Amino acid sequence: VASQISVLKRLSGHWYEFGQIPVAGGYAELAAELENADSSWSVAGATFFNGLVGSQDPVIRDFCAAHAIKAFESAASLNPANVEHRVNLALVYAENPPPNNPMQAVLMLRELEDKHPDNPAVFNALGRLAIKTGQWERAVERLEKAWSLDKKNPNTPCLLAKAYEGAGNTTKANEFAGLCNAR
């Protein structure tokens, strides 16, 4: 089984390199089913999420979203203590909102914020969502909170640069862009 998992992971990596992200996700998902570890499911989910974000084709987007949801739900069920699995699930819903519940991502993230007020991943996700919806001041506030909680996160300065740029604060945008580029 270990050799099968290794082959599936390598195949996933090769397809990813070829730019065939949904196919790469399929192989990552097969590896996760065999390995049944939250980390493997998380990789599969992240691969499908990248396929979702990188495609304009509604069929590919729906396929990738459905498989990313399954993967992140599996990861969260195997390791409920890892908040990032649920944050990633919410980000899938933010990227591809269900027609019957377009606010699902926001509601999930707000619940996570209430339960985990010191988790930088939650505030980064809330900041991303605020950027996506043009709520620049709210994005700055949430991302500054994430930054205060974890100065080592490589994504936060890049997100803060975007948020400050959108808010019209060029000085702060340039400061965080410098930190972003240095990572």
N, C-alpha and C positions, 0 to 999 in steps of 0.2 A: 504494500500500500504506500509506503514512504517513497518508493521509486516512482509510482504512478503520480503522486502528488508533485514530486519534483519535475516530472515531465510536463504535467499540466501547467505548472507555474512558468516553466521556460517557454512553453507554447504561448501562454498569455503574454509574456514579455515580448516575444517576437511579433505577435500580431499588433501589440501596442506600438512597437517601433515602426511597423508598416502603416500606422495610422488607422488601423481597423479596430477601433476601440470597442464596439459592441462584441466583436468576435473575441477580443482579448478578455472582455468581461465574462463571456461564456466559459472560457477556459479557467478563469480565476474562480468562477462560481463552482465549476466541477471540482476544483482543488479544495475549495472551502467545504463542499458537501462531504468529501472524503476525510479531510482533516478535522472538521467540525470544531474549529477554534475561533474565538471572536476576532482575533487578528486577521485570519484568512477571510472571514466574512467581511470585515472592514475593508480589506484590499479589493475584494470583489465589488463592494458597494461604491468605493471611490472610483474604480475603473468605470463602472456603469454611469456614475455621476459625471465623470469627464466626458463620456459619450453623449450624455444628455445635454450638457452645456455646449459641446462642440458641434451639435447638429441643428439644422433648421428643419429637417425632414420630420413631420409630425409622427410618422410611423416609428422611426428610429428613436425619437424623443420619448414616445410612450413606452416602447420596449425597454429602453434604458432606465426610465423612471421606475417602471414596475419591478425590474430586477434589482435596482439600487434599493428600493424600499424593502424588498424581501431580504436582501443582504444585510442592511443595517438593522432591520428588526431581528434577524437571526443573531447578529453580533450582540445586540442589546440584551437578548434573552439569555445568551451564554455568559455575559458579563454585565449584569445590571449596574454594577458600581461604576462602570466607565461611562461618564456622562457624554463624552464625545460621540458615542454611537447614536444617542438620541439627538444630539445637536446635528449630526450629519443627516439623519433622517429628516429633520425639520428643514434642512437646506435643500433636500430633494423636493419637498413639498413647496418650498419657496420658488424653486426654479420651474416647477411644473405643477401649479396649484390644481387640486381636484376641483372640477366644475361645481360639485355639490357643496364644497367647503373651501372657498378661496382663501380664507383666513387661517387655515389649519396650521401653517408654519408659524405664524405670529403667535397663535394660541399655545402651541407646543413650546416655543421659545420663552414666552412669558411664564409658563408653568415651570420650566427649567430654571429661569431666573429666580423665581420664588423659592424653589427647593435648593438651589445651588448659587447663592448670592456672591460667592467668592470664586466662581469658576470662569476663568478668562475666555474659554471656548464659547461659552454662552454669550458673553458680551461681544465677542468678535462676530458671531453669527447675527446677533441683533444689529450690530453696526453695519454688516454687509446688507442686511435687509433694508435698513434705513437709507443706505447709499442707493440701493436699487430703486427705492421709491422717492428719491430726491429730498429726503428729510435730513438735510446736512447737519443742522445743530444737534439733532438727536443722534445722528451717526457719530459725531465728534464726542458727545457725552459718553456714549456706550463704549466707544473704542478707547477713549482716555481711561475709562474704568478698566478695560481689559489690559491696557498698557501698565496701569498702576499695579495690577495683580501679577503680571508676568512680563518683565522687560526682555526676556529671551525669545519670545515668540516671534518668528521671522515674518509672519503675515501681518501682525498688528501695525507696524510702521507704514507698510505699503497701503493698508486700508486707511490709516490716519491721514496719509498724504492726499488720498482721493477725497476724503471727507472734508479736510481743511480747504482743499482746492474748491470743492463745491460750495463751501460756506463763504468763500471769498477771502480767506486768510492766507495770502501768498507766502508770508514769512514762515508760518507754521507748516504749510504744505511743503515748502522747500526743505525745511528742517527734517521732516519725516521722510521725504523722498530721498534725502541723503542717507538716512538710516536704512531705508528700504534697499537702496542700491548697494550698501556696504555689506549686506547679508547674503 
